[in-house]
Amino acid sequence: MKSIEIKRLADLKDLIGQEVAISDWLTITQERINQFAQATGDFQWIHVDVEKARLSPFKSTIAHGFLTLSLLPHFSQECILMPSVRMGVNYGLNKVRFTNPVPVGSRLRGRFTIKAVEDIPGGVQLTMLATMEVEGADKPACVAESVSRRYE
C-alpha cells in the first residue's frame, strides 16, 4: 500500500497529475458478490449461479461491474487521509469503463491519480482517476474519473 496524508485541501493543487496512493488488496468473495446482488436486485447468473458460471467463458462467477465501482470509496479512504476534511460527498463520475472481469477469489486494489482540483465555497471539487486493478491481470477491472467535494 502507498498512502498519503493531505493536511490541507490547498495542498491538493500541488499534486495534480500525480499518482498519490495505492490501496491494499481486497479479495472478492462469493459472499460479497451475493450480498451485492441482494442489495441491488441484480441476480444475473454469471454473478450468483456458481454451477452455471463454471460453464461460462470465465469458468467461475464474476463480480458485478458496479460492485467493483462501489469499492472505490473503500479503497480511497484506506489510503488517502485528509484530517482537515470535516465532510466529503460523492459528486459523480465523468467516465467509467469496465475493462476486465473480476472472477470470484480475485484480489482488487485501487490506484489514485489527482486529475483536477477546483475551488468551491467552503472546499474543493476533486477529480481523481481511479484504476481498479485485478492482481495478476494485464488490464484493470475498472477505470473511472471520480468527482467528489471535500469541505474543511
DSSP file (Angstrom, degrees, kcal/mol; ACC not computed):
  #  RESIDUE AA STRUCTURE BP1 BP2  ACC     N-H-->O    O-->H-N    N-H-->O    O-->H-N    TCO  KAPPA ALPHA  PHI   PSI    X-CA   Y-CA   Z-CA
    1    1 A M              0   0    0      0, 0.0     2,-0.5     0, 0.0    22,-0.2   0.000 360.0 360.0 360.0 140.8    0.0    0.0    0.0
    2    2 A K  B     +A   22   0A   0     20,-2.4    20,-2.8     2,-0.0     2,-0.2  -0.971 360.0 179.8-120.8 112.0    1.1    3.5   -0.8
    3    3 A S        -     0   0    0     -2,-0.5     2,-0.3    18,-0.2    77,-0.2  -0.694  12.6-159.2-113.1 166.3   -0.8    6.1    1.3
    4    4 A I  E     -g   80   0B   0     75,-2.4    77,-3.1    -2,-0.2     2,-0.5  -0.996  10.3-147.6-142.0 144.8   -0.7    9.8    1.6
    5    5 A E  E     -g   81   0B   0     -2,-0.3     2,-0.7    75,-0.2    77,-0.2  -0.974  10.9-163.5-112.8 121.6   -1.8   12.3    4.2
    6    6 A I        -     0   0    0     75,-3.4    78,-0.5    -2,-0.5     3,-0.1  -0.905   2.1-169.2-106.3 107.7   -3.0   15.6    2.8
    7    7 A K        +     0   0    0     -2,-0.7     2,-0.3     1,-0.1    77,-0.3   0.853  69.7  18.6 -70.8 -37.2   -3.0   18.1    5.7
    8    8 A R  S >  S-     0   0    0      1,-0.1     3,-1.5    75,-0.1     4,-0.4  -0.980  71.5-125.6-135.4 146.6   -4.9   20.9    3.9
    9    9 A L  G >  S+     0   0    0     -2,-0.3     3,-1.7     1,-0.3     4,-0.4   0.839 109.4  66.1 -59.6 -32.2   -7.2   20.9    0.9
   10   10 A A  G >  S+     0   0    0      1,-0.3     3,-0.9     2,-0.2     4,-0.4   0.796  90.9  65.2 -59.5 -27.5   -5.0   23.7   -0.6
   11   11 A D  G X  S+     0   0    0     -3,-1.5     3,-0.9     1,-0.2     4,-0.3   0.711  83.7  75.9 -68.5 -19.8   -2.2   21.1   -0.8
   12   12 A L  G X  S+     0   0    0     -3,-1.7     3,-1.8    -4,-0.4     4,-0.3   0.842  83.4  64.8 -61.0 -33.6   -4.1   19.1   -3.4
   13   13 A K  G X  S+     0   0    0     -3,-0.9     3,-0.9    -4,-0.4    -1,-0.2   0.820  95.6  57.6 -63.2 -30.3   -3.3   21.6   -6.1
   14   14 A D  G <  S+     0   0    0     -3,-0.9    -1,-0.3    -4,-0.4    -2,-0.2   0.624 104.5  54.6 -71.9 -11.8    0.4   20.7   -5.9
   15   15 A L  G X  S+     0   0    0     -3,-1.8     3,-2.4    -4,-0.3    99,-0.4   0.385  72.1 133.4-104.7   2.1   -0.5   17.1   -6.6
   16   16 A I  T <  S+     0   0    0     -3,-0.9    99,-0.2    -4,-0.3     3,-0.1  -0.319  77.3  17.8 -57.9 130.6   -2.4   17.5   -9.8
   17   17 A G  T 3  S+     0   0    0     97,-3.7     2,-0.4     1,-0.3    -1,-0.3   0.345 103.4 113.4  90.2  -4.9   -1.2   14.9  -12.4
   18   18 A Q  S <  S-     0   0    0     -3,-2.4    96,-2.0    96,-0.3     2,-0.6  -0.786  70.6-124.7-104.1 141.7    0.4   12.7   -9.8
   19   19 A E  E     + B   0 113A   0     -2,-0.4    94,-0.3    94,-0.3     3,-0.1  -0.744  35.5 176.6 -74.5 123.0   -0.5    9.2   -8.7
   20   20 A V  E     +     0   0A   0     92,-2.7     2,-0.3    -2,-0.6    93,-0.2   0.681  49.3  14.4-107.7 -21.6   -0.9    9.7   -4.9
   21   21 A A  E     - B   0 112A   0     91,-1.3    91,-2.7    59,-0.1     2,-0.4  -1.000  42.8-162.6-158.7 152.8   -2.0    6.4   -3.4
   22   22 A I  E     -AB   2 111A   0    -20,-2.8   -20,-2.4    -2,-0.3    89,-0.2  -0.988  26.7-139.1-136.0 126.3   -2.4    2.7   -3.9
   23   23 A S        -     0   0    0     87,-2.8     2,-0.1    -2,-0.4    52,-0.1  -0.180  26.2 -92.8 -77.5 172.4   -4.7    0.7   -1.6
   24   24 A D        -     0   0    0     51,-0.1    86,-0.3     1,-0.1     2,-0.2  -0.354  52.3 -90.2 -71.9 165.3   -4.2   -2.7   -0.1
   25   25 A W        -     0   0    0     84,-0.1     2,-0.4    -2,-0.1    84,-0.2  -0.526  37.6-160.9 -77.6 147.5   -5.5   -5.7   -1.9
   26   26 A L  E     -C  108   0A   0     82,-2.4    82,-2.9    -2,-0.2     2,-0.4  -0.997  14.9-132.3-131.2 126.7   -9.1   -6.9   -1.2
   27   27 A T  E     -C  107   0A   0     -2,-0.4     2,-0.8    80,-0.2    80,-0.2  -0.640  16.0-137.2 -80.5 132.0  -10.3  -10.5   -2.0
   28   28 A I        -     0   0    0     78,-3.1    77,-3.6    -2,-0.4    78,-0.3  -0.807  27.5-168.0 -91.9 110.3  -13.6  -10.6   -3.8
   29   29 A T     >  -     0   0    0     -2,-0.8     4,-2.0    75,-0.2     5,-0.1  -0.528  34.1-117.9 -96.4 161.9  -15.6  -13.4   -2.2
   30   30 A Q  H  > S+     0   0    0      1,-0.2     4,-3.0     2,-0.2     5,-0.2   0.860 116.3  59.1 -65.1 -34.1  -18.8  -15.1   -3.4
   31   31 A E  H  > S+     0   0    0      2,-0.2     4,-2.5     1,-0.2    -1,-0.2   0.925 105.7  47.3 -60.3 -44.0  -20.4  -13.9   -0.2
   32   32 A R  H  > S+     0   0    0      2,-0.2     4,-2.3     1,-0.2    -1,-0.2   0.924 112.7  49.6 -63.2 -43.9  -19.6  -10.3   -1.1
   33   33 A I  H  X S+     0   0    0     -4,-2.0     4,-2.3     1,-0.2    -2,-0.2   0.927 112.1  47.8 -60.3 -45.6  -21.0  -10.8   -4.6
   34   34 A N  H  X S+     0   0    0     -4,-3.0     4,-2.4     1,-0.2    -1,-0.2   0.893 110.5  51.5 -63.6 -40.5  -24.2  -12.4   -3.3
   35   35 A Q  H  X S+     0   0    0     -4,-2.5     4,-2.4     2,-0.2    -1,-0.2   0.892 109.7  50.1 -63.7 -39.2  -24.6   -9.5   -0.8
   36   36 A F  H  X S+     0   0    0     -4,-2.3     4,-2.1     2,-0.2     6,-0.3   0.914 109.2  51.5 -64.8 -41.8  -24.3   -7.0   -3.6
   37   37 A A  H  X>S+     0   0    0     -4,-2.3     4,-2.4     1,-0.2     5,-0.5   0.911 110.8  49.1 -59.9 -42.4  -26.9   -8.9   -5.6
   38   38 A Q  H  <5S+     0   0    0     -4,-2.4    -2,-0.2     1,-0.2    -1,-0.2   0.917 112.5  47.7 -61.6 -44.2  -29.2   -8.8   -2.6
   39   39 A A  H  <5S+     0   0    0     -4,-2.4    -1,-0.2     1,-0.2    -2,-0.2   0.827 124.6  29.2 -69.0 -31.7  -28.7   -5.1   -2.2
   40   40 A T  H  <5S-     0   0    0     -4,-2.1    -2,-0.2    -5,-0.1    -1,-0.2   0.613  98.0-123.4-106.6 -15.1  -29.2   -4.2   -5.8
   41   41 A G  T  <5 +     0   0    0     -4,-2.4     2,-1.0    -5,-0.3    -3,-0.2   0.630  65.9 136.8  78.7  12.9  -31.6   -6.9   -7.1
   42   42 A D      < +     0   0    0     -5,-0.5    -1,-0.2    -6,-0.3    -2,-0.1  -0.784  15.7 159.9 -97.3  95.4  -29.1   -7.9   -9.8
   43   43 A F        +     0   0    0     -2,-1.0     5,-0.1    -3,-0.1    -1,-0.1  -0.028   9.8 160.8-106.5  28.8  -29.2  -11.7   -9.7
   44   44 A Q    >>  -     0   0    0      1,-0.1     3,-2.2     3,-0.1     4,-1.3  -0.262  48.2-121.6 -53.1 136.5  -27.8  -12.3  -13.2
   45   45 A W  H 3> S+     0   0    0      1,-0.3     4,-2.4     2,-0.2     8,-0.3   0.777 106.8  68.0 -57.2 -32.2  -26.5  -15.9  -13.2
   46   46 A I  H 34 S+     0   0    0      1,-0.2    16,-2.0     2,-0.2    -1,-0.3   0.730 109.8  38.5 -63.6 -18.3  -22.9  -15.0  -14.1
   47   47 A H  H <4 S+     0   0    0     -3,-2.2    -1,-0.2    14,-0.2    -2,-0.2   0.796 131.8  18.8 -95.9 -35.6  -22.7  -13.4  -10.7
   48   48 A V  H  < S+     0   0    0     -4,-1.3     2,-1.1    -5,-0.1    -3,-0.2   0.616  99.1  82.5-120.1 -15.4  -24.6  -15.8   -8.4
   49   49 A D     X  -     0   0    0     -4,-2.4     4,-2.6    -5,-0.2     5,-0.2  -0.759  51.5-177.5 -98.5  93.8  -25.0  -19.2  -10.0
   50   50 A V  H  > S+     0   0    0     -2,-1.1     4,-1.1     1,-0.2    -1,-0.2   0.889  79.3  47.7 -59.1 -44.5  -21.7  -20.9   -9.2
   51   51 A E  H >4 S+     0   0    0      1,-0.2     3,-0.5     2,-0.2     4,-0.4   0.946 115.3  42.9 -65.5 -50.0  -22.5  -24.2  -11.1
   52   52 A K  H >4 S+     0   0    0      1,-0.2     3,-1.5     2,-0.2     4,-0.2   0.883 109.6  58.7 -63.8 -38.5  -23.7  -22.5  -14.3
   53   53 A A  H >< S+     0   0    0     -4,-2.6     3,-1.5     1,-0.3     6,-0.4   0.777  92.3  68.3 -64.8 -26.0  -20.9  -20.0  -14.2
   54   54 A R  T << S+     0   0    0     -4,-1.1    -1,-0.3    -3,-0.5    -2,-0.2   0.764  99.7  50.9 -62.6 -23.2  -18.3  -22.8  -14.3
   55   55 A L  T <  S+     0   0    0     -3,-1.5    -1,-0.3    -4,-0.4    -2,-0.2   0.449  94.7  95.7 -91.9  -2.3  -19.5  -23.5  -17.9
   56   56 A S  S X  S-     0   0    0     -3,-1.5     3,-1.2    -4,-0.2    -3,-0.0  -0.310  94.8-100.7 -82.2 169.0  -19.1  -19.8  -18.9
   57   57 A P  T 3  S+     0   0    0      0, 0.0    -1,-0.1     0, 0.0    -3,-0.1   0.747 125.0  55.6 -59.8 -22.5  -16.0  -18.4  -20.7
   58   58 A F  T 3  S-     0   0    0     -5,-0.2    -4,-0.1     2,-0.2    -5,-0.1   0.652  97.4-141.9 -86.0 -15.9  -14.9  -17.1  -17.3
   59   59 A K  S <  S+     0   0    0     -3,-1.2     2,-0.3    -6,-0.4    -5,-0.2   0.519  75.8  38.2  67.3   6.8  -15.0  -20.6  -15.6
   60   60 A S  S    S-     0   0    0     -7,-0.4    -2,-0.2   -14,-0.1    -1,-0.1  -0.961 101.2 -70.6-164.4 173.0  -16.4  -19.0  -12.4
   61   61 A T        -     0   0    0     -2,-0.3    43,-2.5   -14,-0.1     2,-0.3  -0.372  47.7-148.7 -67.0 157.4  -18.8  -16.3  -11.2
   62   62 A I  B     -H  103   0C   0    -16,-2.0     2,-0.1    41,-0.3     3,-0.1  -0.941  18.7-102.4-128.0 153.3  -17.6  -12.8  -11.7
   63   63 A A        -     0   0    0     39,-2.9    39,-0.4    -2,-0.3     2,-0.1  -0.392  43.1-100.3 -69.1 148.2  -18.2   -9.6   -9.6
   64   64 A H     >  -     0   0    0      1,-0.1     4,-2.0    -2,-0.1     3,-0.3  -0.413  27.1-125.8 -60.5 142.6  -20.8   -7.1  -10.8
   65   65 A G  H  > S+     0   0    0      1,-0.2     4,-2.3     2,-0.2     5,-0.2   0.910 113.4  52.2 -57.9 -40.9  -19.1   -4.2  -12.5
   66   66 A F  H  > S+     0   0    0      1,-0.2     4,-2.2     2,-0.2    -1,-0.2   0.763 103.5  57.5 -71.2 -23.0  -21.0   -1.9  -10.2
   67   67 A L  H  > S+     0   0    0     -3,-0.3     4,-0.9     2,-0.2    -1,-0.2   0.938 107.6  47.9 -65.6 -46.5  -19.7   -3.9   -7.2
   68   68 A T  H >< S+     0   0    0     -4,-2.0     3,-1.0     1,-0.2    -2,-0.2   0.938 114.2  46.4 -57.4 -47.6  -16.1   -3.2   -8.4
   69   69 A L  H >< S+     0   0    0     -4,-2.3     3,-1.9     1,-0.2    -1,-0.2   0.879 105.1  60.7 -62.8 -38.8  -17.0    0.5   -8.8
   70   70 A S  H 3< S+     0   0    0     -4,-2.2     4,-0.4     1,-0.3    -1,-0.2   0.677  93.9  65.3 -67.0 -15.7  -18.7    0.7   -5.4
   71   71 A L  T <X S+     0   0    0     -3,-1.0     4,-2.5    -4,-0.9    -1,-0.3   0.557  75.4  93.0 -80.9  -7.3  -15.4   -0.3   -3.7
   72   72 A L  H <> S+     0   0    0     -3,-1.9     4,-2.7     1,-0.2     5,-0.2   0.912  84.6  47.4 -54.4 -48.7  -13.8    3.0   -4.9
   73   73 A P  H  > S+     0   0    0      0, 0.0     4,-2.6     0, 0.0     5,-0.2   0.905 111.2  52.3 -61.7 -38.8  -14.7    4.9   -1.6
   74   74 A H  H  > S+     0   0    0     -4,-0.4     4,-1.4     1,-0.2    -2,-0.2   0.950 113.5  43.2 -59.0 -49.8  -13.4    2.0    0.5
   75   75 A F  H  X S+     0   0    0     -4,-2.5     4,-1.2     1,-0.2    -1,-0.2   0.915 115.8  47.1 -65.5 -43.3  -10.1    1.9   -1.3
   76   76 A S  H  X S+     0   0    0     -4,-2.7     4,-2.3    -5,-0.2     3,-0.4   0.910 111.5  50.0 -68.8 -40.2   -9.6    5.7   -1.4
   77   77 A Q  H  < S+     0   0    0     -4,-2.6    -1,-0.2    -5,-0.2    -2,-0.2   0.801 107.0  57.9 -66.4 -27.5  -10.5    6.2    2.3
   78   78 A E  H  < S+     0   0    0     -4,-1.4    -1,-0.2    -5,-0.2    -2,-0.2   0.844 122.6  19.9 -69.4 -34.2   -8.0    3.5    3.2
   79   79 A C  H  < S+     0   0    0     -4,-1.2   -75,-2.4    -3,-0.4     2,-0.6   0.500 111.9  68.6-122.1  -4.6   -5.0    5.2    1.5
   80   80 A I  E  <  -g    4   0B   0     -4,-2.3     2,-0.5   -77,-0.2   -75,-0.2  -0.921  63.8-170.3-118.8 105.9   -5.9    8.9    1.2
   81   81 A L  E     +g    5   0B   0    -77,-3.1   -75,-3.4    -2,-0.6    -3,-0.1  -0.818  13.5 175.0-100.6 130.8   -6.0   10.6    4.5
   82   82 A M    >   +     0   0    0     -2,-0.5     3,-1.6   -77,-0.2   -75,-0.1  -0.722   1.2 178.1-132.9  82.0   -7.3   14.1    4.8
   83   83 A P  T 3  S+     0   0    0      0, 0.0   -76,-0.1     0, 0.0    -1,-0.1   0.733  78.5  56.4 -62.6 -23.9   -7.5   15.0    8.5
   84   84 A S  T 3  S+     0   0    0    -78,-0.5     2,-0.5   -77,-0.3   -77,-0.1   0.612  82.6 102.9 -83.5 -10.5   -8.7   18.6    8.0
   85   85 A V    <   -     0   0    0     -3,-1.6    67,-0.3     1,-0.2     3,-0.1  -0.603  44.5-178.9 -78.5 122.6  -11.8   17.5    6.0
   86   86 A R  S    S+     0   0    0     65,-2.4     2,-0.3    -2,-0.5    66,-0.2   0.677  72.1  11.3 -91.2 -20.3  -15.0   17.6    8.0
   87   87 A M  E     -D  151   0A   0     64,-1.5    64,-2.9     2,-0.0     2,-0.4  -0.960  58.1-173.0-158.6 138.9  -17.2   16.3    5.2
   88   88 A G  E     -D  150   0A   0     -2,-0.3     2,-0.4    62,-0.2    62,-0.2  -0.997   9.7-171.3-130.5 139.4  -16.8   14.7    1.8
   89   89 A V  E     -D  149   0A   0     60,-2.6    60,-2.8    -2,-0.4     2,-0.4  -0.979  28.6-115.0-131.5 145.0  -19.5   13.9   -0.6
   90   90 A N  E     -D  148   0A   0     -2,-0.4    58,-0.3    58,-0.2     3,-0.1  -0.635  28.8-179.2 -72.8 126.8  -19.7   12.0   -3.9
   91   91 A Y  E     -     0   0A   0     56,-2.8     2,-0.3    -2,-0.4    57,-0.2   0.638  47.8 -92.7-103.8 -20.7  -20.4   14.4   -6.7
   92   92 A G  E     -D  147   0A   0     55,-1.6    55,-3.0     0, 0.0     2,-0.4  -0.924  36.4 -73.5 144.1-167.0  -20.5   11.9   -9.5
   93   93 A L  E     -D  146   0A   0     -2,-0.3    53,-0.2    53,-0.2     3,-0.1  -0.995  17.0-165.5-133.7 135.7  -18.5   10.2  -12.2
   94   94 A N  E    S-     0   0A   0     51,-2.1     2,-0.3    -2,-0.4    -1,-0.1   0.823  80.4  -0.4 -86.6 -34.9  -17.2   11.7  -15.5
   95   95 A K  E     -D  145   0A   0     50,-0.6    50,-2.5     2,-0.0     2,-0.4  -0.967  61.0-175.9-159.2 134.5  -16.3    8.4  -17.2
   96   96 A V  E     +D  144   0A   0     -2,-0.3     2,-0.4    48,-0.2    48,-0.2  -0.999   3.3 179.0-137.3 134.2  -16.4    4.8  -16.2
   97   97 A R  E     -D  143   0A   0     46,-2.3    46,-2.4    -2,-0.4     2,-0.8  -1.000  20.5-152.0-134.5 135.5  -15.2    1.7  -18.1
   98   98 A F  E     +D  142   0A   0     -2,-0.4    44,-0.3    44,-0.2    43,-0.1  -0.882  26.9 167.7-103.4  99.2  -15.3   -1.9  -17.0
   99   99 A T        +     0   0    0     -2,-0.8    42,-0.2    42,-0.5    43,-0.2   0.491  57.3  22.3 -99.4  -5.7  -12.3   -3.2  -18.9
  100  100 A N  S    S-     0   0    0     41,-1.1    -1,-0.2    38,-0.0    37,-0.0  -0.962  78.7-109.6-160.1 140.2  -11.8   -6.7  -17.4
  101  101 A P        -     0   0    0      0, 0.0   -37,-0.1     0, 0.0    41,-0.1  -0.294  20.9-138.8 -69.7 159.7  -13.9   -9.2  -15.4
  102  102 A V        -     0   0    0    -39,-0.4   -39,-2.9    39,-0.1     3,-0.1  -0.856  19.9-153.4-119.9  92.2  -13.3   -9.9  -11.7
  103  103 A P  B >   -H   62   0C   0      0, 0.0     3,-2.3     0, 0.0   -41,-0.3  -0.317  34.1 -89.2 -64.5 147.8  -13.5  -13.6  -11.1
  104  104 A V  T 3  S+     0   0    0    -43,-2.5   -75,-0.2     1,-0.3     3,-0.1  -0.282 117.7  32.2 -53.8 140.1  -14.6  -14.7   -7.6
  105  105 A G  T 3  S+     0   0    0    -77,-3.6    -1,-0.3     1,-0.3   -76,-0.1   0.269  90.8 130.6  91.1 -11.1  -11.5  -15.1   -5.5
  106  106 A S    <   -     0   0    0     -3,-2.3   -78,-3.1   -78,-0.3     2,-0.5  -0.291  55.1-128.1 -69.5 159.2   -9.6  -12.3   -7.3
  107  107 A R  E     -C   27   0A   0    -80,-0.2    28,-2.8    28,-0.2     2,-0.3  -0.945  24.8-167.6-112.2 134.2   -7.9   -9.6   -5.4
  108  108 A L  E     +CE  26 134A   0    -82,-2.9   -82,-2.4    -2,-0.5     2,-0.3  -0.812   9.2 174.9-114.9 154.7   -8.6   -6.0   -6.2
  109  109 A R  E     - E   0 133A   0     24,-1.4    24,-2.5    -2,-0.3     2,-0.4  -0.973  24.1-123.2-150.4 162.8   -6.9   -2.7   -5.3
  110  110 A G  E     - E   0 132A   0    -86,-0.3   -87,-2.8    -2,-0.3     2,-0.4  -0.876  12.7-163.0-110.9 141.1   -7.3    0.9   -6.2
  111  111 A R  E     -BE  22 131A   0     20,-2.0    20,-2.4    -2,-0.4     2,-0.5  -0.967  15.5-156.2-117.5 137.9   -4.7    3.3   -7.7
  112  112 A F  E     +BE  21 130A   0    -91,-2.7   -92,-2.7    -2,-0.4   -91,-1.3  -0.961  15.6 178.5-129.0 126.8   -5.5    7.0   -7.5
  113  113 A T  E     -BE  19 129A   0     16,-2.2    16,-3.1    -2,-0.5     2,-0.5  -0.985  30.0-126.5-122.5 131.6   -4.2   10.0   -9.5
  114  114 A I  E     + E   0 128A   0    -96,-2.0   -97,-3.7   -99,-0.4   -96,-0.3  -0.673  31.4 171.7 -80.3 123.2   -5.4   13.5   -8.9
  115  115 A K  E     -     0   0A   0     12,-2.9     2,-0.3    -2,-0.5    13,-0.2   0.809  60.5  -1.7 -99.8 -39.2   -6.7   15.0  -12.2
  116  116 A A  E     - E   0 127A   0     11,-1.8    11,-2.7  -100,-0.1     2,-0.4  -0.997  47.3-164.2-156.2 150.2   -8.2   18.3  -11.1
  117  117 A V  E     - E   0 126A   0     -2,-0.3     2,-0.4     9,-0.2     9,-0.2  -0.965  15.9-178.8-137.7 118.6   -8.9   20.5   -8.1
  118  118 A E  E     - E   0 125A   0      7,-2.5     7,-3.3    -2,-0.4     2,-0.2  -0.963  28.0-118.5-121.9 135.7  -11.3   23.3   -8.3
  119  119 A D  E     + E   0 124A   0     -2,-0.4     5,-0.3     5,-0.2    -2,-0.0  -0.491  35.4 173.5 -69.6 138.0  -12.2   25.7   -5.5
  120  120 A I  E >   - E   0 123A   0      3,-2.3     3,-2.3    -2,-0.2     2,-0.2  -0.908  50.2 -67.8-133.7 162.6  -15.9   25.7   -4.4
  121  121 A P  T 3  S-     0   0    0      0, 0.0     3,-0.1     0, 0.0     0, 0.0  -0.338 121.8  -0.7 -56.0 119.8  -17.5   27.6   -1.5
  122  122 A G  T 3  S-     0   0    0      1,-0.2    30,-1.4    -2,-0.2     2,-0.3   0.435 136.5  -2.6  82.9   0.4  -16.0   26.1    1.7
  123  123 A G  E <  S-EF 120 151A   0     -3,-2.3    -3,-2.3    28,-0.2     2,-0.3  -0.864  81.8 -69.3-178.1-148.3  -13.9   23.5    0.0
  124  124 A V  E     -EF 119 150A   0     26,-2.3    26,-2.5    -2,-0.3     2,-0.6  -0.963  22.6-129.7-137.5 154.1  -12.8   21.9   -3.3
  125  125 A Q  E     -EF 118 149A   0     -7,-3.3    -7,-2.5    -2,-0.3     2,-0.5  -0.946  33.4-160.3-100.7 121.9  -14.1   19.7   -6.0
  126  126 A L  E     -EF 117 148A   0     22,-3.1    22,-2.6    -2,-0.6     2,-0.5  -0.901  10.9-165.9-111.8 124.5  -11.7   16.9   -6.5
  127  127 A T  E     -EF 116 147A   0    -11,-2.7   -12,-2.9    -2,-0.5   -11,-1.8  -0.951  15.0-179.9-109.9 123.4  -11.5   14.8   -9.7
  128  128 A M  E     -EF 114 146A   0     18,-2.8    18,-2.9    -2,-0.5     2,-0.7  -0.953  29.0-132.0-123.8 142.1   -9.4   11.6   -9.4
  129  129 A L  E     -EF 113 145A   0    -16,-3.1   -16,-2.2    -2,-0.4     2,-0.5  -0.839  28.5-164.7 -85.8 119.4   -8.6    8.9  -11.9
  130  130 A A  E     -EF 112 144A   0     14,-3.4    14,-2.6    -2,-0.7     2,-0.6  -0.937   6.7-169.4-110.5 124.8   -9.3    5.7  -10.1
  131  131 A T  E     -EF 111 143A   0    -20,-2.4   -20,-2.0    -2,-0.5     2,-0.8  -0.963   8.9-155.3-116.2 117.6   -7.9    2.5  -11.6
  132  132 A M  E     -EF 110 142A   0     10,-3.2     9,-2.7    -2,-0.6    10,-1.3  -0.826  18.3-159.5 -96.3 107.7   -9.2   -0.8  -10.0
  133  133 A E  E     -E  109   0A   0    -24,-2.5   -24,-1.4    -2,-0.8     2,-0.5  -0.627  13.4-144.9 -92.8 144.3   -6.6   -3.4  -10.6
  134  134 A V  E >   -E  108   0A   0      5,-0.4     3,-2.3    -2,-0.3   -26,-0.2  -0.938  37.2-107.4-101.9 124.7   -7.0   -7.2  -10.6
  135  135 A E  T 3  S+     0   0    0    -28,-2.8   -28,-0.2    -2,-0.5     3,-0.1  -0.286 100.8   5.9 -56.0 126.8   -3.9   -8.9   -9.2
  136  136 A G  T 3  S+     0   0    0      1,-0.3    -1,-0.3     2,-0.1     2,-0.2   0.374 100.5 124.0  83.4  -3.8   -2.0  -10.6  -12.0
  137  137 A A    <   -     0   0    0     -3,-2.3    -1,-0.3     1,-0.1    -3,-0.1  -0.619  60.5-139.7 -92.1 150.7   -4.2   -9.3  -14.8
  138  138 A D  S    S+     0   0    0     -2,-0.2    -1,-0.1    -3,-0.1    -2,-0.1   0.817  88.7  42.0 -74.1 -32.1   -2.9   -7.3  -17.8
  139  139 A K  S    S-     0   0    0      1,-0.0    -5,-0.4   -40,-0.0    -2,-0.1  -0.870  89.8-109.2-117.9 149.4   -5.8   -4.9  -17.8
  140  140 A P        -     0   0    0      0, 0.0    -7,-0.3     0, 0.0     3,-0.1  -0.306  19.6-130.3 -69.3 160.5   -7.6   -3.2  -14.9
  141  141 A A  S    S+     0   0    0     -9,-2.7   -41,-1.1     1,-0.3   -42,-0.5   0.837  87.5   6.3 -77.0 -34.8  -11.1   -4.2  -14.0
  142  142 A C  E     -DF  98 132A   0    -10,-1.3   -10,-3.2   -44,-0.3     2,-0.4  -0.996  55.0-166.7-152.9 140.4  -12.4   -0.7  -13.9
  143  143 A V  E     +DF  97 131A   0    -46,-2.4   -46,-2.3    -2,-0.3     2,-0.3  -0.997  24.6 167.1-128.9 126.9  -11.2    2.8  -14.8
  144  144 A A  E     -DF  96 130A   0    -14,-2.6   -14,-3.4    -2,-0.4     2,-0.8  -0.993  37.8-136.0-142.7 144.7  -13.2    5.8  -13.5
  145  145 A E  E     -DF  95 129A   0    -50,-2.5   -51,-2.1    -2,-0.3   -50,-0.6  -0.910  33.2-161.8 -96.2 110.5  -13.0    9.5  -13.1
  146  146 A S  E     -DF  93 128A   0    -18,-2.9   -18,-2.8    -2,-0.8     2,-0.5  -0.800   6.3-161.2 -99.0 132.8  -14.4   10.1   -9.7
  147  147 A V  E     +DF  92 127A   0    -55,-3.0   -56,-2.8    -2,-0.4   -55,-1.6  -0.962  18.6 164.1-116.6 125.3  -15.6   13.6   -8.7
  148  148 A S  E     -DF  90 126A   0    -22,-2.6   -22,-3.1    -2,-0.5     2,-0.5  -0.904  30.4-132.9-133.2 163.3  -16.1   14.4   -5.0
  149  149 A R  E     -DF  89 125A   0    -60,-2.8   -60,-2.6    -2,-0.3     2,-0.4  -0.978  19.6-165.9-118.7 132.7  -16.4   17.5   -2.9
  150  150 A R  E     -DF  88 124A   0    -26,-2.5   -26,-2.3    -2,-0.5     2,-0.4  -0.957   2.1-163.5-121.4 135.5  -14.4   18.0    0.2
  151  151 A Y  E      DF  87 123A   0    -64,-2.9   -65,-2.4    -2,-0.4   -64,-1.5  -0.958 360.0 360.0-123.4 135.5  -15.1   20.6    2.9
  152  152 A E              0   0    0    -30,-1.4   -29,-0.1    -2,-0.4    -1,-0.1   0.394 360.0 360.0 -96.4 360.0  -12.8   21.9    5.7
